[in-house]
């Protein structure tokens, strides 16, 4: 299993907020039909930040298995949708949270769903309970230093994947 850190979960949760609010772009570097990319890169779109200090969280990459198995289902969960894909309407509770700037509550919703998806993939222990700082919406422990494309896992131990060298 990929070792997921609390800081990684926070970073992905904030990235999901930016994706849902159309404030981030997703790239799959080197991807072709014959050989999909091993990871997705999430970068912030030009424009204002949703929260001060979020710029240091971007860009980041998420390995394909976590992207497909946890991030995409999180983004598609009706609980965090801003727009209803089938009708183009808006999910009022989430629109209100964004309009009043209550990003902590919204990120908390995203993080809860992301954690459940990571647990379902056995990438987090069943008894894992993440924490969210009431001040920043993220934890301050184990944050990856600012840089280009921080790697979101420490090592691979899942039997399906060879060890990282």
N, CA and C of each residue as an Amber inpcrd file, in Angstrom:
protein
   495
   0.8460000  -1.1750000   0.0000000   0.0000000   0.0000000   0.0000000
   0.8890000   1.2360000   0.0000000   0.4430000   2.2790000  -0.6450000
   1.1660000   3.5470000  -0.5970000   0.9480000   4.1460000   0.7880000
   2.0020000   4.6790000   1.3530000   1.8690000   5.3110000   2.6600000
   1.3920000   6.7390000   2.4540000   0.2290000   7.0280000   2.9660000
  -0.3890000   8.3310000   2.8140000  -0.2020000   9.0960000   4.1150000
   0.3190000  10.3060000   4.0210000   0.5140000  11.1340000   5.2040000
  -0.6630000  12.0780000   5.3860000  -0.8490000  12.5460000   6.5990000
  -1.9150000  13.5070000   6.8980000  -1.7950000  14.7400000   6.0050000
  -0.5830000  15.2250000   5.8180000  -0.3690000  16.3890000   4.9630000
  -0.7830000  16.1320000   3.5260000  -0.6020000  14.8910000   3.0530000
  -1.0240000  14.5340000   1.6970000  -2.5420000  14.5940000   1.5690000
  -3.2320000  14.0840000   2.5730000  -4.6990000  14.0960000   2.5630000
  -5.1990000  15.5370000   2.5650000  -4.5710000  16.3860000   3.3600000
  -4.9480000  17.8000000   3.3990000  -4.7230000  18.4560000   2.0460000
  -3.5680000  18.2000000   1.4540000  -3.2280000  18.8000000   0.1600000
  -4.2080000  18.3570000  -0.9200000  -4.5150000  17.0760000  -0.9690000
  -5.4620000  16.5700000  -1.9700000  -6.8470000  17.1500000  -1.7250000
  -7.2530000  17.2810000  -0.4680000  -8.5740000  17.8440000  -0.1460000
  -8.6830000  19.2860000  -0.6290000  -7.6470000  20.0830000  -0.3960000
  -7.6490000  21.4680000  -0.8700000  -7.6330000  21.4800000  -2.3960000
  -6.8450000  20.5770000  -2.9990000  -6.8250000  20.4740000  -4.4550000
  -8.1990000  20.1480000  -5.0170000  -8.9260000  19.2570000  -4.3480000
 -10.2980000  18.9220000  -4.7770000 -11.1980000  20.1550000  -4.7130000
 -11.0500000  20.9610000  -3.6670000 -11.8310000  22.1940000  -3.5660000
 -11.5620000  23.0890000  -4.7680000 -10.2980000  23.2630000  -5.1080000
  -9.9420000  24.1100000  -6.2440000 -10.4540000  23.5200000  -7.5600000
 -10.4020000  22.2130000  -7.7180000 -10.9230000  21.5720000  -8.9300000
 -12.4270000  21.8030000  -9.0290000 -13.1400000  21.5590000  -7.9360000
 -14.5980000  21.7220000  -7.9380000 -15.0150000  23.1750000  -8.1760000
 -14.1800000  24.1130000  -7.7380000 -14.4860000  25.5310000  -7.9100000
 -13.9130000  26.0780000  -9.2210000 -13.4600000  25.1930000 -10.0930000
 -12.8630000  25.5950000 -11.3780000 -11.6800000  26.5300000 -11.1970000
 -10.8870000  26.2860000 -10.1670000  -9.7070000  27.1100000  -9.8960000
  -8.4150000  26.3070000 -10.0220000  -8.5120000  25.0770000 -10.5630000
  -7.3290000  24.2410000 -10.7370000  -7.4300000  23.5110000 -12.0680000
  -6.2780000  23.1450000 -12.5990000  -6.2190000  22.3570000 -13.8250000
  -5.5310000  21.0380000 -13.5180000  -5.9120000  20.0300000 -14.2680000
  -5.3680000  18.6870000 -14.0790000  -4.6160000  18.3140000 -15.3490000
  -3.4280000  17.7820000 -15.1900000  -2.6190000  17.3560000 -16.3290000
  -2.1670000  15.9250000 -16.0740000  -2.0650000  15.1660000 -17.1480000
  -1.5570000  13.8040000 -17.0870000  -0.3110000  13.7610000 -17.9660000
   0.8620000  14.1210000 -17.4160000   2.0740000  14.2870000 -18.2280000
   2.4760000  13.0150000 -18.9620000   2.8120000  13.1880000 -20.2460000
   3.2860000  12.0650000 -21.0460000   2.2290000  11.0420000 -21.3730000
   0.9890000  11.3520000 -21.1070000  -0.0840000  10.3840000 -21.3120000
  -0.4230000  10.2450000 -22.7930000  -0.5590000   9.0090000 -23.2240000
  -1.0500000   8.7030000 -24.5630000  -2.1270000   7.6470000 -24.4240000
  -2.8420000   7.4020000 -25.5020000  -3.8750000   6.3680000 -25.4560000
  -3.2640000   5.0030000 -25.1180000  -2.0650000   4.7500000 -25.6500000
  -1.4080000   3.4630000 -25.4250000  -0.7370000   3.3730000 -24.0600000
  -0.3260000   4.5080000 -23.5220000   0.4020000   4.5020000 -22.2480000
  -0.0580000   5.6680000 -21.3850000  -1.0770000   5.4470000 -20.5590000
  -1.5330000   6.5330000 -19.6930000  -0.4540000   6.9400000 -18.6910000
  -0.5500000   8.1650000 -18.2270000   0.3970000   8.6860000 -17.2540000
   0.3090000   7.9070000 -15.9510000   1.4210000   7.8570000 -15.2390000
   1.4570000   7.1920000 -13.9340000   0.8560000   8.0630000 -12.8380000
   0.6430000   9.3430000 -13.1280000   0.1310000  10.2560000 -12.1130000
  -0.5890000  11.4340000 -12.7620000  -1.3680000  12.1160000 -11.9490000
  -2.0290000  13.3610000 -12.3520000  -1.3410000  14.5000000 -11.6170000
  -1.1710000  15.6200000 -12.3090000  -0.6020000  16.8140000 -11.6880000
  -1.7290000  17.8250000 -11.5460000  -1.9250000  18.3160000 -10.3380000
  -2.9450000  19.3270000 -10.0680000  -2.2280000  20.6490000  -9.8400000
  -2.5690000  21.6280000 -10.6860000  -1.9740000  22.9660000 -10.5940000
  -3.0910000  23.9870000 -10.4260000  -2.7870000  25.0470000  -9.7290000
  -3.7660000  26.1140000  -9.5280000  -3.8830000  26.9300000 -10.8000000
  -5.1000000  27.2930000 -11.1600000  -5.3470000  28.1720000 -12.3020000
  -4.9490000  29.5940000 -11.9410000  -4.6370000  30.4220000 -12.9620000
  -4.3820000  31.8310000 -12.6600000  -5.6210000  32.4580000 -12.0210000
  -5.3990000  33.3870000 -11.1750000  -6.5220000  34.0470000 -10.5120000
  -6.3270000  34.0630000  -9.0140000  -7.2820000  34.6470000  -8.3080000
  -7.1440000  34.7830000  -6.8580000  -7.2360000  33.4380000  -6.1300000
  -6.5690000  33.3760000  -4.9990000  -6.6420000  32.2010000  -4.1340000
  -7.9970000  32.1650000  -3.4460000  -8.4730000  30.9660000  -3.1460000
  -9.6860000  30.8390000  -2.3410000  -9.3710000  31.1490000  -0.8800000
  -8.1810000  30.7380000  -0.4490000  -7.7360000  31.0040000   0.9250000
  -6.2930000  31.4820000   0.8750000  -5.9620000  32.4240000   1.7150000
  -4.5850000  32.8970000   1.7740000  -3.6660000  31.7480000   2.1740000
  -2.5540000  31.6490000   1.5080000  -1.5880000  30.6090000   1.8350000
  -1.7210000  29.3350000   1.0330000  -2.7760000  29.1860000   0.2570000
  -2.9680000  27.9560000  -0.5140000  -1.9580000  27.7890000  -1.6430000
  -1.3410000  28.8670000  -2.0860000  -0.4170000  28.7940000  -3.2240000
   0.7090000  27.7970000  -2.9820000   1.1590000  27.6480000  -1.7300000
   2.2720000  26.7360000  -1.4370000   1.8870000  25.2720000  -1.6070000
   0.6030000  24.9800000  -1.7130000   0.1540000  23.5980000  -1.8610000
   0.1970000  23.1080000  -3.3020000   0.3930000  24.0160000  -4.2430000
   0.3510000  23.6740000  -5.6650000   1.7020000  23.9330000  -6.3090000
   2.0510000  23.2280000  -7.3810000   1.3800000  22.0490000  -7.9130000
   1.7460000  20.8250000  -7.0960000   0.9750000  19.7630000  -7.2520000
   1.2910000  18.4850000  -6.6300000   0.8420000  17.3700000  -7.5530000
   1.3620000  16.1640000  -7.3010000   0.9610000  15.0350000  -8.1290000
   0.3550000  13.9420000  -7.2720000  -0.5200000  13.2040000  -7.9060000
  -1.2030000  12.0940000  -7.2520000  -1.0500000  10.8780000  -8.1600000
  -0.5400000   9.7830000  -7.6200000  -0.3630000   8.5810000  -8.4290000
  -1.7010000   8.0630000  -8.9300000  -1.6630000   7.4420000 -10.1030000
  -2.8880000   7.0620000 -10.8270000  -3.8340000   6.2220000 -10.0020000
  -3.3200000   5.2890000  -9.2020000  -4.2160000   4.4130000  -8.4460000
  -4.9930000   5.1990000  -7.3920000  -4.3310000   6.1560000  -6.7460000
  -5.0170000   7.0010000  -5.7660000  -5.9680000   7.9480000  -6.4930000
  -5.5270000   8.4740000  -7.6400000  -6.3800000   9.3640000  -8.4250000
  -7.6680000   8.6490000  -8.8260000  -7.5250000   7.4790000  -9.4310000
  -8.6920000   6.7300000  -9.9280000  -9.5700000   6.1830000  -8.8050000
  -8.9300000   5.6850000  -7.7500000  -9.6800000   4.9980000  -6.7100000
 -10.2090000   5.8710000  -5.5860000  -9.5900000   7.0370000  -5.3830000
 -10.0040000   7.8780000  -4.2480000 -10.3760000   9.3040000  -4.6630000
  -9.5510000   9.9440000  -5.5010000  -9.8030000  11.3500000  -5.8250000
 -11.0020000  11.4990000  -6.7550000 -11.0500000  10.7320000  -7.8330000
 -12.1750000  10.8580000  -8.7760000 -13.5070000  10.5450000  -8.0890000
 -13.6040000   9.4570000  -7.3000000 -14.8670000   9.2340000  -6.5860000
 -15.2170000  10.3570000  -5.6100000 -14.2040000  10.9690000  -5.0060000
 -14.4540000  12.1060000  -4.1050000 -15.0250000  13.2760000  -4.8950000
 -14.4090000  13.5910000  -6.0300000 -14.8840000  14.6990000  -6.8640000
 -16.2970000  14.4600000  -7.3910000 -16.6500000  13.1960000  -7.6000000
 -17.9710000  12.8570000  -8.1390000 -19.0360000  12.6720000  -7.0630000
 -18.6560000  12.7170000  -5.8000000 -19.6130000  12.5110000  -4.7180000
 -20.5960000  13.6850000  -4.6580000 -21.9050000  13.3980000  -4.6450000
 -22.8960000  14.4770000  -4.6050000 -22.7600000  15.3970000  -3.3930000
 -22.1850000  14.9070000  -2.3210000 -22.0340000  15.6930000  -1.0960000
 -21.1140000  16.9000000  -1.2850000 -20.1900000  16.8240000  -2.2600000
 -19.2420000  17.9200000  -2.4550000 -19.4270000  18.6390000  -3.7870000
 -20.3780000  18.2310000  -4.5670000 -20.5980000  18.8720000  -5.8660000
 -21.0270000  20.3290000  -5.7000000 -20.5610000  21.1550000  -6.6030000
 -21.0100000  22.5430000  -6.6680000 -22.0810000  22.6570000  -7.7440000
 -21.8810000  21.9260000  -8.8170000 -22.8590000  21.8850000  -9.9060000
 -23.3770000  20.4660000 -10.0560000 -24.6240000  20.3260000 -10.4420000
 -25.2130000  19.0130000 -10.6950000 -24.9240000  18.6830000 -12.1570000
 -24.0770000  17.6670000 -12.4080000 -23.6530000  17.3980000 -13.7800000
 -24.8020000  17.1700000 -14.7690000 -25.8470000  16.4750000 -14.3600000
 -26.9220000  16.1370000 -15.2930000 -27.7860000  17.3430000 -15.6760000
 -27.9230000  18.3250000 -14.7810000 -28.8150000  19.4510000 -15.0550000
 -28.0870000  20.7880000 -15.1630000 -26.8570000  20.8450000 -14.6800000
 -26.1400000  22.1120000 -14.6790000 -26.5590000  23.0250000 -13.5380000
 -27.5190000  22.5610000 -12.7230000 -27.9530000  23.3410000 -11.5630000
 -26.8650000  23.3840000 -10.5060000 -27.1340000  24.0990000  -9.4510000
 -26.1450000  24.2450000  -8.3820000 -26.6210000  23.5720000  -7.1040000
 -25.6600000  23.0640000  -6.3460000 -25.9470000  22.4820000  -5.0410000
 -25.8740000  23.6310000  -4.0410000 -27.0250000  24.1000000  -3.5960000
 -27.1120000  25.3240000  -2.8050000 -26.2690000  25.3060000  -1.5410000
 -26.2590000  24.1900000  -0.8170000 -25.5120000  24.1720000   0.4490000
 -24.0310000  24.4300000   0.1980000 -23.4670000  23.8730000  -0.8560000
 -22.0510000  24.0800000  -1.1530000 -21.7960000  25.4600000  -1.7440000
 -22.7140000  25.9590000  -2.5490000 -22.5770000  27.3120000  -3.1000000
 -22.5770000  28.3290000  -1.9650000 -23.4420000  28.1210000  -0.9770000
 -23.5080000  29.0340000   0.1720000 -22.1980000  28.9870000   0.9540000
 -21.6610000  27.7770000   1.1950000 -20.3950000  27.6640000   1.9210000
 -19.2930000  28.4400000   1.2060000 -19.2320000  28.3060000  -0.1160000
 -18.1970000  29.0180000  -0.8710000 -18.4450000  30.5170000  -0.8850000
 -19.6990000  30.9180000  -1.0110000 -19.9900000  32.3520000  -1.1070000
 -19.7080000  33.0940000   0.1940000 -19.8500000  32.4210000   1.3290000
 -19.5570000  33.0830000   2.6060000 -18.1220000  32.8150000   3.0610000
 -17.3810000  32.0560000   2.2590000 -15.9790000  31.7980000   2.5740000
 -15.7600000  30.7670000   3.6550000 -16.7210000  29.8670000   3.8740000
 -16.5660000  28.8240000   4.8880000 -15.8500000  27.6190000   4.2690000
 -14.5750000  27.8180000   3.9480000 -13.8100000  26.7820000   3.2630000
 -13.4660000  25.6180000   4.1770000 -13.2990000  25.8750000   5.4820000
 -12.9620000  24.7960000   6.4130000 -14.0550000  23.7260000   6.4230000
 -15.3120000  24.1460000   6.4810000 -16.4120000  23.1820000   6.4880000
 -16.4330000  22.4020000   5.1840000 -16.2560000  23.1000000   4.0760000
 -16.2940000  22.4570000   2.7630000 -15.1200000  21.4940000   2.6040000
 -13.9180000  21.9260000   3.0010000 -12.7440000  21.0430000   2.9250000
 -12.9360000  19.8580000   3.8570000 -13.5630000  20.0730000   5.0120000
 -13.8560000  18.9620000   5.9260000 -14.7470000  17.9180000   5.2740000
 -15.7620000  18.3540000   4.5170000 -16.6250000  17.4080000   3.7830000
 -15.8040000  16.6140000   2.7790000 -14.9820000  17.3260000   2.0160000
 -14.1460000  16.6690000   1.0090000 -13.2060000  15.6720000   1.6730000
 -12.5580000  16.1100000   2.7540000 -11.5760000  15.2630000   3.4390000
 -12.2290000  13.9960000   4.0000000 -13.4210000  14.1230000   4.5550000
 -14.1300000  12.9560000   5.1000000 -14.3900000  11.9270000   4.0110000
 -14.8270000  12.3770000   2.8440000 -15.1150000  11.4610000   1.7340000
 -13.8190000  10.8710000   1.1920000 -12.7770000  11.7010000   1.0550000
 -11.4830000  11.2180000   0.5760000 -10.9280000  10.1470000   1.5100000
 -11.0020000  10.3700000   2.8070000 -10.5170000   9.3820000   3.7800000
 -11.2990000   8.0760000   3.6450000 -12.6110000   8.1650000   3.4970000
 -13.4250000   6.9510000   3.3290000 -13.0050000   6.1990000   2.0700000
 -12.7280000   6.9270000   0.9910000 -12.2970000   6.2810000  -0.2480000
 -10.9200000   5.6500000  -0.1030000 -10.0080000   6.3150000   0.6030000
  -8.6820000   5.7490000   0.8390000  -8.7580000   4.5190000   1.7380000
  -9.6580000   4.5360000   2.7190000  -9.8630000   3.3530000   3.5710000
 -10.4090000   2.1900000   2.7500000 -11.3440000   2.4850000   1.8360000
 -11.9260000   1.4390000   0.9900000 -10.8620000   0.7940000   0.1070000
  -9.8320000   1.5380000  -0.2260000  -8.7250000   1.0090000  -1.0380000
  -7.6560000   0.3470000  -0.1680000  -7.8630000   0.3320000   1.1470000
  -6.8750000  -0.1730000   2.1120000  -5.5880000   0.6480000   2.1030000
  -5.6840000   1.9260000   1.7660000  -4.5340000   2.8110000   1.8140000
  -4.4530000   3.5520000   3.1350000  -5.4760000   3.4170000   3.9410000
  -5.4730000   3.9370000   5.3040000  -6.0550000   2.8540000   6.1960000
  -5.5900000   2.7590000   7.4370000  -6.1730000   1.7720000   8.3410000
  -7.6290000   2.1110000   8.6490000  -8.4180000   1.0870000   8.9110000
  -9.8510000   1.2700000   9.1760000 -10.1060000   2.2010000  10.3530000
  -9.1920000   2.2260000  11.3270000  -9.3980000   3.0610000  12.5150000
  -8.7920000   4.4580000  12.3700000  -8.3180000   4.8110000  11.1710000
  -7.7250000   6.1310000  10.9510000  -8.7750000   7.2170000  11.1410000
  -8.4130000   8.2560000  11.8850000  -9.2950000   9.4110000  12.0600000
  -8.4560000  10.6610000  11.8390000  -8.6050000  11.2930000  10.6900000
  -7.8370000  12.4870000  10.3720000  -8.2900000  13.6680000  11.2030000
  -7.4450000  14.6670000  11.2710000  -7.7700000  15.8720000  12.0200000
  -7.6700000  17.0790000  11.1050000  -8.4570000  18.0820000  11.3880000
  -8.4260000  19.3170000  10.6150000  -8.2250000  20.4740000  11.5830000
  -7.2350000  21.2950000  11.2910000  -6.9910000  22.4730000  12.1230000
  -8.1300000  23.4620000  11.9460000  -8.7040000  23.9680000  13.0340000
  -9.7780000  24.9470000  12.8940000  -9.2900000  26.2750000  12.3200000
  -7.9820000  26.5050000  12.3760000  -7.4470000  27.7780000  11.8860000
  -7.2190000  27.7330000  10.3770000  -6.5210000  26.6970000   9.8940000
  -6.1240000  26.6720000   8.4890000  -6.9320000  25.7080000   7.6410000
  -7.6250000  24.7700000   8.2700000  -8.3210000  23.7470000   7.4930000
  -7.4140000  22.5760000   7.1650000  -6.1330000  22.6890000   7.5140000
  -5.1970000  21.5930000   7.2830000  -4.3670000  21.3870000   8.5360000
  -3.6530000  20.2820000   8.5800000  -2.7510000  20.0600000   9.7020000
  -1.4040000  20.6550000   9.3620000  -0.6080000  20.9090000  10.3610000
   0.7020000  21.4880000  10.1100000   1.7980000  20.4400000  10.1910000
   1.4950000  19.2460000  10.7070000   2.5130000  18.2150000  10.7900000
   2.6860000  17.5300000   9.4370000   3.9110000  17.1380000   9.1360000
   4.2240000  16.3390000   7.9680000   3.8380000  17.0060000   6.6540000
   3.9260000  18.3110000   6.5700000   3.6670000  19.0030000   5.3070000
   4.9060000  18.8810000   4.4230000   4.6890000  18.6460000   3.1450000
   5.7900000  18.5600000   2.2070000   6.3190000  19.9650000   1.9580000
   7.6440000  20.1560000   1.9500000   8.1880000  21.4880000   1.6890000
   7.7380000  22.0000000   0.3180000   7.7250000  23.3040000   0.1700000
   7.3470000  23.9110000  -1.0990000   8.3400000  23.4600000  -2.1600000
   7.8280000  23.0810000  -3.3150000   8.6760000  22.6630000  -4.4190000
   7.8100000  22.2310000  -5.5790000   8.4340000  21.7510000  -6.5890000
   7.6910000  21.3180000  -7.7630000   7.3400000  19.8490000  -7.6320000
   6.0830000  19.5600000  -7.8010000   5.5450000  18.2030000  -7.7980000
   6.0080000  17.3610000  -6.6210000   5.6420000  17.7320000  -5.4110000
   5.9990000  16.8850000  -4.2690000   5.3910000  15.4970000  -4.4490000
   6.1190000  14.4760000  -4.0890000   5.6270000  13.1100000  -4.2200000
   4.7310000  12.8100000  -3.0340000   3.5790000  12.2140000  -3.3010000
   2.5970000  12.0130000  -2.2560000   2.7210000  10.6940000  -1.5260000
   3.6940000   9.8850000  -1.8520000   3.8440000   8.6640000  -1.0790000
   5.3000000   8.4850000  -0.6980000   5.5040000   7.7240000   0.3680000
   6.8490000   7.4900000   0.8580000   7.4140000   6.2140000   0.2500000
   6.6290000   5.1730000   0.2070000   7.0740000   3.9270000  -0.3940000
   5.8710000   3.1060000  -0.8100000   6.1280000   2.1120000  -1.6260000
   5.0750000   1.1930000  -2.0540000   5.2450000  -0.1120000  -1.2940000
   4.1840000  -0.6240000  -0.7300000   4.2420000  -1.9260000  -0.0750000
   3.0830000  -2.7990000  -0.5160000   2.2880000  -2.3250000  -1.4650000
   1.1540000  -3.0870000  -1.9690000   1.6860000  -4.2290000  -2.8340000
   1.1700000  -5.4640000  -2.6820000   1.7050000  -6.5940000  -3.4430000
   1.5840000  -6.4270000  -4.9560000   0.6530000  -5.6260000  -5.4180000
   0.4600000  -5.4260000  -6.8440000   1.5580000  -4.5730000  -7.4630000
   2.2870000  -3.8010000  -6.6410000   3.2800000  -2.8620000  -7.1470000
   4.6600000  -3.2340000  -6.6350000   5.6700000  -3.1140000  -7.4790000
   7.0230000  -3.4090000  -7.0100000   7.5140000  -2.3200000  -6.0640000
   8.5040000  -2.6230000  -5.2280000   9.0380000  -1.6010000  -4.3210000
   9.6500000  -0.4330000  -5.0870000   9.5720000   0.7490000  -4.5010000
  10.1910000   1.9380000  -5.0970000  11.6750000   1.8740000  -4.8380000
  12.4730000   2.1610000  -5.8410000  13.9350000   2.1470000  -5.7050000
  14.4500000   3.5260000  -5.4580000
